[in-house]
Structure formats: C-alpha cells, structure tokens
Amino acid sequence: MTGRSLPSLSVVVVAYDMRRELPRTLRSLSVGYQREVEAGDLEVVVVDNGSPVPLADLVDAAPMDARLIRLDPAPPSPARAANVGIAATSGDLVGVIMDGARLASPGLLAMARLGSLLANRPVVTAPAYHLGPTTHMRAAEVGYDQAAEDRLLDEIDWLANGYRMLERSTLAGSSHRGWFGAKSESSSLFMERALWDELGGYDEAFDLPGGGLVNHDLYYRACERSDTTLVQLLAEGTFHQIHGGAATSRRFGWAEMDAQYEALRGKPFRELPADPIHVGRLPPEALSALARSVNLAEARRSSA
C-alpha cells in the first residue's frame, strides 16, 4: 500500500429514457448496497440526456442524495452529458458510468478507490457484462427480453448479493477476452480529476446516437499515455440491463461507428495492448468467471 488516504469519490451516471433501468442502477450505487463506502465519501450526479419523460422523480426516489442535471434539448450522443456531469462533481476520484442501465457490482466503488492508490496516474476500470445468456445484440434470438431479465434478477435476489450477477451474465463485446485480456472500452471508468481535465473529457465530435465509439476513444487516449497506469478490477463490473440502446439494438453497427472514428482520428479503431495491475477480492460467486477468464487467456497463449 502507498500509505495515502482513500480519495473522495464522485460517480456520474448518464441516462436517457431508462425509467425501468435507472432505479436499479442508482440502487446499485447506494451505500446500502456498495460495500466499504460511506455516504460522506460518495457523490452521485445523474445527467438526464433529454429523456422524453424527465427522470427527476426517479432520482428523487433514489436511496441516496443524488444530484440531477437535465439537458433539454440534448444532443443524441451522451458525450456532452458526461462532460457536464464531470464538471459538476467535486470528488478527488471521478468515475463515469456512461449508460444508466448498468448495475454495479457490490465492491465496484471500494475497489476503484483502492485501485486508484496503486499508481501515480491511475486509469481504473472493470469488465462489462450483459445480463442473461448472451450479449444483448443477440437477445432476441434466444428469447431474452425485459420480462426474462426481471425474472432473472428476482431469482438471484441481486440486492442481497450482487455478485450472483456474475453467474447469470455474459461478457460484453468490449470485455470478451475476459479479466486478463485487452479491453476496447470502459463502461465504468475512474480517473483523478486532473487527468479528466488533461484529456478534455469525452470528444463531443462523436455525435452518433449512443455516442458511437466515444467511450473507446477516451479509454484509448487515457491508456496510451506514457504517464498513466491501467488498473483492472477483479470480480467487479457493470451489468447491462436490456433496454434497446443504440448499439445493443443494432440501430448502429460497428462499420458506421468505426467510420466516424476513422474520420475523426485518421485511422481505424484498434484495441490498445495493455499490461494492467489487477486488484480485487474473489467471492465464491466469482470463481466460475475467473475460470472462464483463465481459459480464455490460456487459449490466446496457445494460439500466439
């Protein structure tokens, strides 16, 4: 350990038209669910990115003193909303959950704070999952919908033990290499305020609905720097609830999103190889996910 005290933490959640999903997401970020986090150390800022029906009542009913910012009118991309939220925070460590439909694992915030102490300029993230038996791009093929997801969450009693979501979820495409492979983006990104400022936040030129590759772009820019260290959390993550988002519903495919990235950056998007620090605890519910990740790593090694 470095001997430094744990930083205060701000979390920005960007949401658009997520009346079913947002209450669960906020519950998963509350001190009643998150472990080893005190209310005085946590600030939550929700940015409503122009939802047709404002989300104020849902934020008011959340089990925390969350602050709401509403953009109306709002651009179709969440990039500006995320930047507005970041600018409104006051914590030493700032995390962004770009998609307000993502449930957090119980130790996400505590481990993000701990991970931030392991390097001078940390970029802290955790794997991303989709609830259910397949990624949400293919959910219709297997009959997985919101009703099935509601039953799943009731069956595992996720509020009592959120790590059970690891047993009933699928690695998202950005995390398909498992815990020990390179990621293409971060769905739960934590950095010190100064680093957010130096990076200029999210590039608002990524203006496709859902943001296109705006998440990928920021993650790449943060990790490619010579002065940053990637810290990946073990057994933690965010779990996407199915809601018909721009990417998961296939309204915008990879080709269109990558074409915009190439137009803005002058090259196609490519994942950045990384050599992260890993940190986390391993509850029993995480062992099967660990085994899958080890198998994926061994398969990559064998094929190299």
N, C-alpha and C positions, 0 to 999 in steps of 0.2 A: 504493500500500500504506500501511497505517496505522503500520507500524513495530512493532506488537505481536507478541509471540511466539505461535506456534501453541498452541492450548489442548490439554490432555489430553482424551481423548475416551472416553466410555462409550456403549456400544450395548446397548439392551435388546431382546431378542427374545422374543416371546410365542408359545408353541406349544401346540397341542392335537392329540394323536393324529396326528403327522406323521412317522412313522418312515421313510417313504421320502424325504420332502422336507427334513426338518431337517438331515441330514448335509450335503447340498449347500449349504443356506443358511449353515451355520456355516463350511463351506469357503470360501464366497464372502466371508466377513468376516475371514478369516485374513490374517496379514501375508504369507504366501506367495503370496496372490492379489491382495490390495489393494496398490496402488501408493503409494509415498511415505508409508508409515505404518510406524512401528517398534513392536515388541512393547511396549516400555515406555510408549508413548503411548496404548495401547488397552486398554480393559477391556470384556469381553463378559459380560453377565448374561442367562442364559436362564431364563425363568419357564415352568414346565410347569403349564398351567392345568387340572390334574386329569385328565390323559390316562388312559384305561383301563389301558394298559400304560405304566408310568413311563418317562420318556425319559432316565434317568440314564446308561444305558450309551452312548447316542448322544453325550451331552455329554462323557462321559469319553473317548470316542474322537475327539473333535474336534481339529483341528490347532491348538489354542490352549488356554490355561489359562482356559477359560470357567467361570464360576460358575453353579451351578444352584440355583434356588429352586423348590420344588414346592408348589402349593396343592392340598390334598386334605382335605376336599371343596372344590370350587371352583364359583363361580357360572358360568352359561352364557356370560355376557359376558366378554370379555377385559379390561375396564376395570380391575378390581381388580388383576389380574395385572400390567398395565402400571404401575400406580401403585406396587405393591410393588417391582417391578423398578427403577423410577426412584429410589425411596427408598433402595435398596441400592447405588446407584452412587456413585462418588467423583470422576468426571471434571469438568472445567470446563464442557465441552460434552456434553450428553446427547442421544442420538438414540434413537428408538423405531421398531422395525420390528414393527408390531402382529401381523403374520401371518408366522409362522415358515416359511411355504412360499415366501417371496420371496427370490430370488437377487439379490445386489447386483452392480452393475457395478464394474469394477476400480478406478475412481477415485472412487467414491462417498464414501468416508470422507475422503480427502485433500481433495477439493473442498469437502466440508461444512466441514472445518476452515478452509480458505481463505475460503470464503464467510462464515464467522462473523466474520471480521475486517473486513468491508466495511460494517458498520453498528454502531451502539451497542447496539441491541437486535434482533439478527437472528432471523428465523424462516426456517430453511433447509430446502429440500425439493427433490425431484427428481421427474420424471414417473414414472408407474406404467404397467407393461406386463403383458400376459398372453402367455406363451409360446405360439407356434402361430399359425395363420392367422386366428383370430377370437377374440373375447372368450370366456372360459370359461363364460359363461352360455349360449352357443350352441355349445359344443364338440361336443355330441352330434350336432348337425345336420350337421356336416361330418366326423364320424368321428374326431375328435381325442380321444384318451384318454391314460392314463398310459404305455402302451406306445409310442404315437406320440411322446410327449414324450421318453421315454428315448432313442428313436432320434434325434430332433432334436438333443438335447444331445450325443450321441455324434458325430453327423455334423459339427457345427460345432466340436467339441473346445473347449467353452466354458472349460475350465480353462486352456487355453493362451492364449485371447483372448476374454474375456468380452464384449467389445464386439460380437462377432458375434451376440449375442442380439438386438441392435437390428435385425438383418436378418431375423430369424425370429420376430418378435413383433408384437403388436397393441396399440395404445394402450388402456389401461383406460378404462372409462367416466368415471372421475374426471379423466382427462387427455385426453379425446377431442378437445379443441381444440388439442392439440399443445404444443410447447415454449413458445409465446408467448401462449397463451390462459389464461384463468382456470381454476383447478383447484377441484374441490369438496371434496377431502380430500387428506391427505398420507399416503402409505404408508411414508415414510421422513422423519421429522420430527426436526430437530435444533434445540435451543434451549439457551441458557445456563441453568444450574441455577436461578438466581434467578427467571427467567421461568416455568419449570415450576412453581415454588413459588407464584408470584403467581396463576397461572391455576388452581391447585388440581389440576393433573393432569387425568386423564380423569374425566368425571362418571359415577359408578357407578350413577346412576339409569337410564342406558341399559343395560337388563338383558336385552335380547333375545339369543338365541344369536348369536355373532359380533359382538355389540355394536351392531347397528343402525347408527345414524348417529353413534356416539360419536366416530369419527375426524373426521367432517365438523364436528361441534360444536366440538371442540378447535381444529381448524385455523381455523375461523371466528373463534372467540374470540381466538386468537393474532393473526390478521391484522387484525381490526377495530380493534385498539388504536391510538391516535394515536402511541404511543411506539415502535412496532415497525416493522421494515422487512423485507419479504419478499425473500428471496434464492433464486432458482430456478437449479438446476444444469443446464447444457447437456451433452448426450451421456451423462449419468449416469442412473441409475434403478434401480428394483427390478422383477424379472421373476417374475410369479406362476406357480408350478407348479400344475398341476391336481390337486385333492385332494378335491373335494366339500365345499368350505366352505359356510357357511350362506347367504351372499349369492350366490356364484357358482353354486351348485347350485339356486338359486331356491327354497330352502325358505322364505325370507322375501323378499317383494317390496318394491319401493320404497314402495308405498302404506302397508304396515304399518309400515315403518321411519319414514316421514315423519310418520305419525300419532302415533307416540311422540315424535318431535322436537317436533311442534306442541303436544302435551300438556305437554311439559316446558318449552318456550320461549315458548309463546303465539303462535307464528306458524309457517307452513310454512317448510321449509328453502329458502333461496335462496343461490346462489353469490355470493361477495363479489367485486366488481370489484377488481383489484389492479394495481399498477404496479411490478413487481418489478425488482430488479437481477438481471442474468443473468451467470453466471460459469462457465467451464469450458473444457476443451480439446476439439478436434474431430478425433478419429481418423478415418481414412478410412472405417471401417465405419459411422460416424455420418452420413455425407453424405446418404444416402437418407432417413434420418429427419429430418434438417434440412430437406431439400427438401419433404417432406410437411408439416412444420410451417409452413414459409413459405407453401405453397399454402393451407393452412387459414386462416392469418392474412390472406392476400390475399382469400380468399373472404368472410371476415367483413367486411373493409373494404368490399368491393364491395356487400355486401347492407345495409350500415348506412345 
